[in-house]
Amino acid sequence: MTSPIQNIFNDEESKLVAQHFAVIYSPQRKRARFPENCVQVMSSAAEAIAAADAEKNLYPGRVVGPSRSSEGVRLYYLVNWIENDTEA
């Protein structure tokens, strides 16, 4: 299922934000955006999958960002969770 966030940030020519693979700290996987300190950008989907640790609430995903919120916080927006190698 495609996230609405993916449609918003699907502009490949935009230099403001970029899409990344990442490991995301998320005790509950219900959020659509994460502060910068909860996101560790990885170079590939395989690297994000390898670094994931569900016992520590670290999950692999694809994110867009960072962008600055109105409060001045840098945020990453979730495109999708990576459940296995075929989704990368």
N, C-alpha and C positions, 0 to 999 in steps of 0.2 A: 504494500500500500504506500502510495506517495504522500509525503507530508506536505501540507499547504506551504510550509516554510520553503521547501525545495522549489516550488513554483515561483516564489517571490525572488529568491536569490539564484535563479538559473541563468543569469546573464553572464556568459563566459567572457565578455569584453570588459566587465566592470573591474576596476582596480581598487574599489573600496573594501571589499571583503573577498575571501577566497574559500573554496571548499577544501576540507582536510579530513583525513582519517585521524581518529583520536581515541584515547582511552578517557572515559568520562566517569568521574565519581558521582554516583547517584544512588542514594539509599532506596529511593522509590523511582522506578523508571516511568514516571508519569509526566515529567516536565518537558517543555519544548525549548527552554533556553537555560544556559548555565553560565555562571560567572567564570571569568578566565582562570581563577585558581582551582576550578573543578575539572579543567580540561587539559590533557597533555597531548599535544599534537604529535602524530607519528608520521613516518615517511610512507607507510603503505598499510593496506588493510591487514596483511599478514602480520605485520609488526604490532598493530593494534590488537589483533586477536591473541597474539602470543603474550602481550602484556596484561591482558584482562585477568581479573581475579574476582569472581563473584563473592567470595567470602569477605573481601575488603570493599565491596560495592563498586568495583571498577569494571566498566563494561565497554566493549568496543563499539564505535559508532562513526558515522560520517556527520560532520558539522560544517557550518558556514560561519565565518567570522575572522577575526573579532570585529565587532562594531561597538560603538560607544552608546550607552543608554543615556536618557535624559538626565540621569543622576550622576553621570560620569563614569560608570562602571563598564568595563569592557566585557561584552557578552559573546557567547557562541550559541548559535541556533542549531538544534538537532534536525538533520535531514532524515536519517534513519539509523536504527540500531543495526549492527552487523551480527546476525545470528550464527552464521557459518561462512565458510570460504566462498560459497556460491553467490553470496550477496555483495561481495566486495567489488 
